[in-house]
Amino acid sequence: MSFLISGFPNPRPSMFLLLPAAMALYGTFDTLRCLRLRWSLYHGRVLLLVYMDLMALAMILFLLLYPYEGWLQQ
């Protein structure tokens, strides 16, 4: 959804990317609630999901902030 909103090959500024960023942030928080204190395979799987959520969140924030940095596009 964020790739379509940003028009990735030709990035354009869009504040509509705040919606996917907020949803991804909430999803990461919801995944973090599933972590347990003791280590187990369940804990490891949830940790892997948290890392994937953080990578998706970083990509969405990159697509949100990239068009505003003019020196990167030249």
C-alpha positions in Angstrom: 0.0 0.0 0.0 2.8 2.4 0.8 4.6 1.7 -2.5 1.4 2.6 -4.4 0.8 5.8 -2.4 4.3 7.0 -2.8 4.6 6.3 -6.5 8.0 4.7 -5.8 9.9 5.0 -9.1 9.1 8.7 -9.2 8.7 9.6 -5.5 6.3 12.4 -4.6 5.5 13.9 -1.2 2.4 12.5 0.3 1.1 12.8 3.8 -1.2 9.9 3.2 1.8 7.7 4.0 1.2 8.5 7.7 -1.8 6.1 7.7 0.3 3.0 6.7 3.0 4.2 9.1 0.6 4.4 12.0 -0.9 1.0 11.2 2.6 -0.6 11.0 3.5 1.0 14.3 0.4 -0.3 15.9 1.1 -3.8 14.5 4.6 -3.7 15.9 3.3 -2.7 19.3 0.7 -5.5 19.1 3.4 -8.0 18.2 5.6 -6.8 21.1 2.7 -7.6 23.5 3.0 -11.3 22.7 6.6 -11.6 23.9 7.1 -13.7 27.0 9.7 -13.3 29.7 11.2 -16.9 29.4 13.0 -18.0 26.3 11.2 -20.6 24.2 10.6 -21.3 20.5 7.5 -19.2 20.7 9.5 -16.3 22.0 12.0 -16.7 19.1 9.2 -16.7 16.5 7.6 -13.6 18.0 11.0 -11.9 18.0 11.5 -12.8 14.3 8.1 -11.2 13.6 9.1 -8.1 15.5 12.2 -7.8 13.4 10.1 -8.1 10.2 7.7 -5.5 11.5 10.6 -3.1 12.2 11.9 -3.6 8.6 8.5 -2.8 7.1 8.2 0.2 9.4 11.6 1.5 8.3 10.7 1.1 4.6 7.5 3.0 5.1 9.2 5.8 7.0 11.9 5.9 4.2 9.2 6.3 1.6 7.5 9.0 3.7 10.7 11.1 4.3 12.6 10.5 1.0 10.8 13.0 -1.2 11.5 15.8 1.3 15.3 15.4 1.1 16.2 17.2 -2.1 19.9 16.6 -1.8 19.3 12.8 -2.0 17.5 13.0 -5.4 20.3 14.8 -7.3 
